[in-house]
Amino acid sequence: MMHVRPSLFLALSMTFVAAGCASSDKKLDDGTGAISAGSCDEEEIGTDCVCDNDADGLVECIEDALECVCDDEPVAKPDNSKKDSGTPTKDAGKTPDPVVKVDAGTKPDAGKPVTPETTPDGGGTPVTPVTGGTDPVLPAIMGECPVFKNGNIMAAGHKSITITAGAAGKNGPLVFYWHGTGSSASESRLFAGVSEVVSQGGIVASFQGSQSAKGAGDCSGTGAHNMSDFLAADLIAACAVKNHGIDPKKIFTTGCSAGGLQSGCLGMVRSSYIAAVAPNSGGVVAPQRWQDAHTPAVFTMHGGSSDMVIVTFSQTSKTFDMAAKTHGGLVVNCDHGGGHCQAPTDLQKAAWKFIQENPFGSKATSPWATAIPSGVPSYCKIF
């Protein structure tokens, strides 16, 4: 039923009468079959009436006589007290057709990463298209961008992230570092590439514990970090590219123990923009669902069968390696045979070399694709 303004309804009524809808063909809905004659009773105007063809009508005053005005289809009863008041008509109980919003979309610049909409649910997992090309898909900026200078920042509900930053605008890398259980964000200083990241105009973002505003699952089972921390990683990545000049193809992650498991987890659930992952006694306890068709390059470091704290990290490394290889990624596994998180200095330098030489989408041209480069410890093997 459509809602008709009284003035427009009267004009339509006159049209229907001229078309031959005579009063003798109508009856008031009280069932008397009579139409009042003489001057019009204002109380009758606007009341319901029914035509012989069972179409609904309304009583109108036409030439000092009450007429039941109708058409072949039901006509809505006007609201004589308010114009466009939104008063429901007889069809108010019917379920309206759903409104479908059509997004025409825009054609992305082939030379720039696409920024999809995100779904800020508990896990904050962006809704991204399935891709497998050479360009990363960055998250949409959901919140206020932090300022990237040395010190602690808050981002997307996470209360404490230590930033070590170089000069902006140099197309440098971004490295997410995740510390082990009982440790702190300052552990990131042990990462072999810190000074080079800074000199290249990059950023190291080291997360202090699980300080996000909401919980969305734990990759390690220790409570050291949380998957909702990835919302902060999303914001930092998008804002660092936009405001600090970070190269979107050089976004990496690493960490030790629970942090190594967190970095493996990040590599899978944010495969749309993570280029390479280098866990130190990490990997994944169980495979996560890949975000899209891209697979980050993977460099796992562990101490073999002796590398065990609740879980055996040679096995969590292998689980991650197998998931990445099956998904089409480049994988290198390094069993140094030492203790937990005790990757030797030369191995940690090799890990930094690996992630630098494997920016996003570079598997086909990677110097690691067919052989381990010289200078890398001999116990590192292509998985």
Summary of the structure (lengths in Angstrom):
residues: 383
radius of gyration: 34.4
end to end distance: 68.1
largest distance: 110.2
contacts: 1274
relative contact order: 0.10
helix: 24%
strand: 19%
